[in-house]
């Protein structure tokens, strides 16, 4: 199998349909369509986590505490976990291109509504819309690579789509925070709304009609839950995402309190972490098709090592930056590996598998952050790093138990 071989197979009929459609289109247009889907996810990821850098000014505007303002982060993830199956099932017979475009319009509305919110409850309504878009767009868009480019390039195209996750952290949030500091937090949401309009136009122009290959029904999702490979995927996703977000949510206070890095150095550290995440994403896109278990095991092992060693080695700035690079490489691989695991476990129902991936991933993001917060309040940031590492070790044990989806064939 070549480096670009897709880690996400489709059914025979779906493959034939995808091959026929991609063969009739320019390869350049196909790749531009992939980039437009990636930019859609980039807009979603950036909008979702944009409040991280703007909590205090938003709270000051509406007279709420930082803790109350933090609901802007918790609410979208919880709603996305519900929206992933609900919206995808209810719209299962609608052309997927139409759905992607409609979801971008809803995200645009959410951004503009946040920018103009006269009260905090209006801002929270906008976050409800963001949660709905996250669940539905991820479920539909995450597995579209096989329908946009030739089969031999699906692995690389999937990595391009998932590059939106680290790019949102590396480029989107810092840029949004900079705009917020320069012109006010409302300007940051206004800028995201304008960007999202551009993404909508790109989706309309570049993505071909995508009638659903297999309509996703609740019965399909229920049947998938009976598959052992899917259940292993759910367990692994729950563990690795919990390990990451329980620790990473509090990496800034750790770097401040334990490493004694100043604000500017912390920003530089997190930027390096994000760049490492982009590299890890593309490395995983290349290797997951060859050895899914090995790639996932390597990511979980590196994440475990980084978080377990941070309280010891991360007391110095040099040790901290090295471990953050390892952590970034590791977590950058996680979304690609997890998505690949789900869809290769169910090649006959790739969209339904993406629904389970999205729902489990988003639910665990909220759970991990809440669990980490409880540990930090009860103990310290060093303890939460160690516990995150222990959960990552449990991830490696679960992965070792198998089965591995590609070995089923």
Wavefront OBJ file of the C-alpha trace (Angstrom):
o trace
v 0.000 0.000 0.000
v 1.437 3.374 -0.992
v 1.814 6.334 1.313
v -1.199 8.019 -0.248
v -3.463 4.992 -0.110
v -6.695 5.941 1.607
v -7.131 4.692 5.126
v -10.883 5.090 4.648
v -12.421 2.531 2.299
v -15.907 2.827 0.906
v -18.398 0.244 -0.196
v -18.136 -1.096 -3.728
v -21.090 0.909 -4.973
v -19.968 4.061 -3.205
v -16.451 3.653 -4.596
v -17.781 3.245 -8.110
v -19.944 6.324 -7.756
v -17.084 8.360 -6.297
v -14.696 7.190 -9.009
v -17.110 8.149 -11.746
v -17.713 11.597 -10.314
v -14.064 12.408 -9.581
v -12.905 11.118 -12.966
v -15.188 13.585 -14.723
v -13.824 16.564 -12.801
v -10.537 18.406 -12.904
v -8.085 17.155 -10.229
v -7.377 20.792 -9.354
v -11.069 21.463 -8.707
v -11.207 18.309 -6.587
v -8.354 19.513 -4.400
v -9.850 22.998 -4.173
v -13.074 21.365 -2.982
v -11.070 19.524 -0.305
v -9.515 22.832 0.779
v -12.939 24.488 0.916
v -14.210 21.719 3.238
v -11.047 22.148 5.324
v -11.711 25.890 5.528
v -15.257 25.156 6.664
v -13.932 23.065 9.541
v -11.273 25.734 10.215
v -14.044 28.335 10.575
v -15.962 26.029 12.897
v -12.949 25.157 15.067
v -11.877 28.796 15.330
v -15.370 29.982 16.215
v -15.724 27.189 18.781
v -12.522 27.996 20.687
v -12.294 31.746 19.968
v -13.735 32.658 23.414
v -10.661 31.114 25.115
v -8.702 34.302 24.451
v -11.663 36.636 25.000
v -13.362 35.360 28.163
v -12.433 38.301 30.380
v -13.491 41.115 28.019
v -16.721 39.297 27.149
v -17.453 38.734 30.837
v -16.688 42.391 31.549
v -19.107 43.552 28.843
v -22.030 41.597 30.255
v -21.050 41.658 33.925
v -20.581 37.905 34.305
v -17.728 35.984 35.916
v -15.031 34.156 33.947
v -16.614 30.884 35.101
v -19.999 31.864 33.687
v -18.359 33.115 30.502
v -16.660 29.720 30.266
v -20.060 28.206 29.428
v -19.402 29.512 25.914
v -16.848 26.681 25.626
v -18.784 23.903 27.365
v -22.156 24.427 25.667
v -21.138 23.966 21.978
v -19.323 20.682 22.656
v -22.278 19.207 24.528
v -24.731 20.275 21.823
v -22.436 19.008 19.053
v -22.474 15.532 20.595
v -26.276 15.501 20.301
v -26.451 17.305 16.959
v -24.090 14.902 15.221
v -26.562 11.985 15.133
v -29.779 14.036 15.304
v -29.152 16.473 12.444
v -27.381 13.924 10.245
v -30.249 11.428 10.544
v -32.978 14.042 10.013
v -31.270 15.369 6.871
v -30.026 12.013 5.599
v -31.760 12.306 2.197
v -30.559 15.844 1.447
v -27.621 16.435 -0.877
v -24.524 16.737 1.326
v -23.267 19.785 -0.581
v -26.525 21.566 0.194
v -26.124 20.646 3.845
v -22.541 21.940 4.042
v -23.572 25.250 2.494
v -26.606 25.608 4.759
v -24.478 24.916 7.822
v -21.999 27.594 6.790
v -24.868 30.087 6.568
v -25.970 29.123 10.089
v -22.396 29.606 11.323
v -22.324 33.014 9.654
v -25.534 33.925 11.481
v -24.017 32.717 14.762
v -20.886 34.839 14.283
v -22.812 37.993 13.387
v -25.288 37.380 16.227
v -22.382 37.119 18.696
v -20.834 40.303 17.328
v -24.077 42.230 17.842
v -25.317 40.503 21.028
v -26.999 43.088 23.300
v -27.135 40.641 26.241
v -25.294 37.533 27.412
v -28.258 35.247 26.728
v -28.198 36.316 23.064
v -24.521 35.410 22.918
v -25.387 31.985 24.352
v -28.033 31.528 21.646
v -25.270 32.071 19.103
v -23.220 29.375 20.855
v -26.165 26.980 20.571
v -26.090 27.523 16.802
v -22.323 26.907 16.808
v -22.866 23.580 18.580
v -25.436 22.481 15.997
v -23.063 23.356 13.150
v -20.090 21.579 14.749
v -21.942 18.287 15.092
v -23.533 18.256 11.654
v -20.680 19.689 9.553
v -18.053 17.429 11.104
v -20.225 14.336 10.635
v -20.796 15.090 6.960
v -17.502 16.713 6.000
v -15.002 14.497 7.812
v -15.479 11.556 5.452
v -15.928 13.376 2.123
v -12.361 13.033 0.840
v -13.157 9.803 -1.017
v -15.865 11.624 -2.999
v -13.726 14.596 -3.968
v -10.372 13.162 -5.101
v -9.190 9.912 -6.736
v -8.842 6.925 -4.402
v -5.037 6.988 -4.317
v -5.081 10.506 -2.857
v -7.795 10.015 -0.221
v -5.326 9.570 2.644
v -3.597 12.855 1.865
v -6.912 14.656 1.298
v -8.220 13.409 4.658
v -5.097 14.810 6.330
v -5.706 18.154 4.597
v -9.266 18.274 5.940
v -8.142 17.445 9.470
v -5.339 20.019 9.310
v -8.121 22.494 10.111
v -7.984 21.407 13.762
v -4.399 22.462 14.577
v -4.640 25.396 12.156
v -7.564 26.730 14.172
v -5.360 26.722 17.272
v -2.198 28.011 15.569
v -3.702 30.685 13.312
v -7.385 31.188 14.031
v -7.472 31.779 17.764
v -4.311 33.949 17.996
v -5.548 36.062 15.081
v -8.994 36.379 16.638
v -7.494 37.291 20.004
v -5.267 39.899 18.332
v -8.269 41.457 16.595
v -10.191 41.363 19.877
v -7.415 43.122 21.745
v -7.036 45.689 18.968
v -10.662 46.497 18.160
v -12.774 44.725 20.779
v -14.091 41.181 21.094
v -17.106 41.931 18.880
v -14.735 42.708 15.985
v -13.234 39.222 16.319
v -16.634 37.571 15.810
v -17.437 39.987 12.989
v -14.202 38.966 11.229
v -15.127 35.284 11.628
v -18.534 35.984 10.105
v -16.931 37.604 7.064
v -14.518 34.686 6.674
v -17.406 32.230 6.895
v -19.253 34.022 4.097
v -16.164 33.482 1.938
v -16.099 29.790 2.849
v -19.776 29.494 1.904
v -19.021 30.980 -1.512
v -16.131 28.536 -1.991
v -18.319 25.546 -1.118
v -20.980 26.699 -3.589
v -18.422 27.173 -6.363
v -16.128 24.184 -5.835
v -17.951 21.283 -4.191
v -19.923 19.103 -6.640
v -23.413 17.771 -5.964
v -23.107 14.999 -3.362
v -26.300 12.965 -3.149
v -26.157 10.656 -0.095
v -24.680 7.235 -0.921
v -26.103 5.566 2.167
v -28.849 7.299 4.118
v -27.876 7.450 7.789
v -30.697 6.164 9.995
v -30.864 5.528 13.730
v -31.015 1.810 12.983
v -27.669 2.059 11.153
v -26.085 3.818 14.128
v -27.519 1.215 16.492
v -26.162 -1.618 14.369
v -22.717 -0.022 14.270
v -22.635 0.067 18.065
v -22.836 -3.734 17.966
v -19.531 -3.922 16.075
v -16.535 -4.671 18.314
v -14.223 -2.497 16.233
v -16.581 0.472 16.675
v -16.792 -0.136 20.418
v -12.991 -0.234 20.647
v -12.923 3.025 18.655
v -15.365 4.646 21.089
v -13.319 3.516 24.090
v -10.036 4.686 22.582
v -11.491 8.053 21.551
v -13.001 8.571 24.999
v -9.699 7.807 26.708
v -7.284 9.716 24.456
v -9.453 12.845 24.178
v -10.068 12.820 27.942
v -6.327 12.474 28.534
v -5.569 15.383 26.213
v -8.225 17.923 27.162
v -8.109 17.247 30.901
v -4.434 18.251 30.764
v -4.156 20.685 27.831
v -6.991 22.896 29.037
v -4.712 23.805 31.957
v -1.345 23.876 30.201
v -1.170 27.691 30.350
v -1.455 27.880 34.151
v 1.044 24.993 34.370
v 3.569 26.865 32.237
v 2.983 29.974 34.304
v 3.114 28.387 37.774
v 5.551 25.494 37.313
v 7.738 26.432 34.332
v 7.637 30.138 35.326
v 7.328 31.246 31.712
v 6.012 34.737 31.086
v 3.000 35.545 28.872
v 5.064 36.124 25.730
v 7.055 32.922 26.188
v 3.898 30.931 26.839
v 2.431 32.267 23.597
v 5.588 31.186 21.757
v 5.457 27.742 23.417
v 1.838 27.219 22.369
v 2.619 28.350 18.834
v 5.398 25.744 18.624
v 2.962 23.168 20.019
v 0.455 24.059 17.294
v 3.027 23.785 14.505
v 4.010 20.358 15.841
v 0.318 19.442 15.756
v 0.113 20.278 12.054
v 3.155 18.080 11.375
v 1.637 15.249 13.423
v -1.615 15.527 11.485
v 0.068 15.015 8.118
v 2.393 12.288 9.362
v -0.640 10.403 10.667
v -2.455 10.933 7.358
v 0.467 9.219 5.637
v 0.974 6.328 8.050
v -2.527 5.494 9.317
v -3.302 3.713 6.047
v -0.223 1.529 6.438
v -0.424 0.711 10.139
v -3.391 2.183 11.961
v -2.740 0.450 15.274
v 0.959 1.363 15.211
v 0.271 5.020 14.392
v -2.396 5.328 17.072
v -0.224 3.528 19.642
v 2.683 5.860 18.887
v 0.442 8.920 19.338
v -1.002 7.662 22.641
v 2.443 6.670 23.931
v 3.961 10.042 23.056
v 1.061 11.899 24.680
v 1.440 9.767 27.812
v 5.196 10.397 27.970
v 4.807 14.161 27.471
v 2.169 14.663 30.151
v 3.764 12.306 32.690
v 7.177 13.953 32.310
v 6.021 17.580 32.300
v 5.839 17.918 36.113
v 9.429 16.634 36.294
v 11.195 17.872 33.165
v 8.846 20.773 32.459
v 10.088 22.763 35.428
v 12.738 24.101 33.052
v 11.937 26.026 29.898
v 14.023 23.781 27.604
v 12.370 20.620 28.926
v 8.916 22.146 28.648
v 9.309 23.143 24.999
v 10.664 19.706 24.026
v 7.750 17.944 25.715
v 5.233 20.338 24.139
v 6.632 19.461 20.706
v 6.180 15.746 21.512
v 2.669 16.449 22.789
v 1.788 18.456 19.680
v 3.026 15.724 17.329
v 1.018 13.172 19.304
v -2.288 14.994 19.501
v -2.051 16.173 15.906
v -2.348 12.518 14.919
v -5.360 11.758 17.124
v -8.289 13.108 15.024
v -7.015 11.435 11.817
v -6.403 8.109 13.582
v -9.743 8.172 15.388
v -11.743 9.066 12.264
v -9.881 6.418 10.280
v -10.586 3.793 12.919
v -14.330 4.484 12.893
v -14.756 4.580 9.129
v -12.581 1.555 8.394
v -14.656 -0.325 10.959
v -17.772 0.455 8.884
v -16.799 0.784 5.191
v -20.451 0.235 4.229
v -21.601 3.284 6.243
v -18.850 5.924 6.294
v -21.144 8.829 7.173
v -22.702 6.941 10.071
v -19.209 6.109 11.311
v -18.300 9.802 11.087
v -21.383 10.611 13.176
v -20.157 8.320 15.950
v -16.663 9.804 15.680
v -17.962 13.373 15.928
v -20.409 12.700 18.737
v -17.910 10.828 20.900
v -15.124 13.335 20.222
v -17.158 16.433 21.040
v -18.781 14.948 24.152
v -15.403 13.910 25.497
v -13.903 17.378 24.892
v -16.388 18.857 27.365
v -15.994 15.967 29.805
v -12.203 16.122 29.713
v -12.114 19.863 30.378
v -14.591 19.530 33.268
v -12.709 16.587 34.789
v -9.412 18.437 34.526
v -10.941 21.460 36.212
v -12.114 19.361 39.152
v -8.614 17.899 39.584
v -6.945 21.316 39.336
v -9.287 22.774 41.964
v -8.701 19.832 44.297
v -4.946 19.446 43.721
v -2.699 21.208 41.174
v -1.833 21.544 37.504
v 1.034 19.066 37.969
v -1.388 16.432 39.263
v -3.723 16.920 36.305
v -0.790 16.379 33.927
v 0.069 13.081 35.628
v -3.535 11.881 35.608
v -3.826 12.794 31.927
v -0.725 10.695 31.283
v -2.200 7.734 33.172
v -5.362 7.886 31.054
v -3.179 7.978 27.922
v -1.422 4.817 29.155
v -4.848 3.175 29.469
v -5.443 4.191 25.858
v -2.407 2.203 24.728
v -3.672 -0.863 26.609
v -7.086 -0.571 24.943
v -5.488 -0.210 21.511
v -3.348 -3.275 22.121
v -6.513 -5.287 22.781
v -7.633 -4.810 19.139
v -9.203 -5.581 16.773
v -7.722 -3.369 14.077
v -10.292 -2.490 11.362
v -7.980 -2.754 8.299
v -7.038 -6.305 9.304
v -10.636 -7.388 8.950
v -10.441 -7.404 5.173
l 1 2 3 4 5 6 7 8 9 10 11 12 13 14 15 16 17 18 19 20 21 22 23 24 25 26 27 28 29 30 31 32 33 34 35 36 37 38 39 40 41 42 43 44 45 46 47 48 49 50 51 52 53 54 55 56 57 58 59 60 61 62 63 64 65 66 67 68 69 70 71 72 73 74 75 76 77 78 79 80 81 82 83 84 85 86 87 88 89 90 91 92 93 94 95 96 97 98 99 100 101 102 103 104 105 106 107 108 109 110 111 112 113 114 115 116 117 118 119 120 121 122 123 124 125 126 127 128 129 130 131 132 133 134 135 136 137 138 139 140 141 142 143 144 145 146 147 148 149 150 151 152 153 154 155 156 157 158 159 160 161 162 163 164 165 166 167 168 169 170 171 172 173 174 175 176 177 178 179 180 181 182 183 184 185 186 187 188 189 190 191 192 193 194 195 196 197 198 199 200 201 202 203 204 205 206 207 208 209 210 211 212 213 214 215 216 217 218 219 220 221 222 223 224 225 226 227 228 229 230 231 232 233 234 235 236 237 238 239 240 241 242 243 244 245 246 247 248 249 250 251 252 253 254 255 256 257 258 259 260 261 262 263 264 265 266 267 268 269 270 271 272 273 274 275 276 277 278 279 280 281 282 283 284 285 286 287 288 289 290 291 292 293 294 295 296 297 298 299 300 301 302 303 304 305 306 307 308 309 310 311 312 313 314 315 316 317 318 319 320 321 322 323 324 325 326 327 328 329 330 331 332 333 334 335 336 337 338 339 340 341 342 343 344 345 346 347 348 349 350 351 352 353 354 355 356 357 358 359 360 361 362 363 364 365 366 367 368 369 370 371 372 373 374 375 376 377 378 379 380 381 382 383 384 385 386 387 388 389 390 391 392 393 394 395 396 397 398 399 400 401 402 403 404 405 406 407 408 409
